[in-house]
Amino acid sequence: MTETGQWVDEWGVRWGHSSDGVGATPVDCPLKDWHKLDEYLARMPDPAAPGRLDAAAPSLAAHGASRYCGGFIHLALFERLHCVRGMENIFLDFSTNERELRRLRDAIVAFDLELIRGWAKIGAQSLFLSDDWGTQTSLMISLDMWRSFFTDSYRTIFREVHRHGMDVM
């Protein structure tokens, strides 16, 4: 059983779960107002912060040559966007705040690229990237909108993973 609780992650997202819930859920987002985008971008987490991958490094060093070992980027892009802005806001942003949304997206991609380099440096052979785009029947946005906002970003991320000889999962 999970205890009821809330916490704030390094991105400023307030998470919560209840003892009868299905897991952690964002309950408050740090960037409700686009006028604060510059301030938010200036305090984003550092993907190369000391200690970020320290827990994984010993296992990769010990088993990387004899086992297939992977790293993980949780909330890789779309999920990070809606955690930072809020789900309702992000869906509106595709139509009403395209310039700001693209700036935030690009900052998250830059974070991911640096994190990919960190995983490569410590010997990961693959990276699992979590992002959930689906409903029970389709994408959450139109395919044209998805292509406009995300194709190049995911291509950039995947190319960086492959450039370091790692697989994308």
Secondary structure, DSSP 8 states (H G I E B T S, - for coil): ----EEEE-TTS-EEEE-TTSSS-EEEE-S---GGGHHHHHHT---TT-TTTTTTTHHHHHHHTTTS--EEEETT-SHHHHHHHH-HHHHHHHHHH-HHHHHHHHHHHHHHHHHHHHHHHHTT-SEEEE----B-SSSBSS-HHHHHHHHHHHHHHHHHHHHHTT-EE-
